[in-house]
Amino acid sequence: MVDLTIRWVDKVRSGRMTETLLRILAKLALALETGMGRVLGRGRELALRASSLAVGWGNSQAYAWRYDEPYALALGLGRVTTALPGRVRNQNP
């Protein structure tokens, strides 16, 4: 609806339509923020586990992994995308 409105008109003239679009955009922003927060949180858990394992195996530089936000985000996104419903996993070993 938002995309259609933006493509159809350059400026929204109706106050009611503006309010409706703002409510929709606020809800979308909250949903995206909440979702990315969960992804980053899960990624941080995975980064901490990977870091702990690598440090235990003698890689002292791996300690920094637990504070690397892009690394945590990548891990979180990788975990979320492999767990999406309907995603087909490779059945071959």
Secondary structure, 3 states (H helix, E strand, C coil): CHHHHHHHCCCCCCHHHHHHHHHHHHHHHHHHHHHHHHHHHHHHHHHHHHHHHHHHCCCHHHHHHHHCHHHHHHHHHHHHHHCCCCCCCCCCC
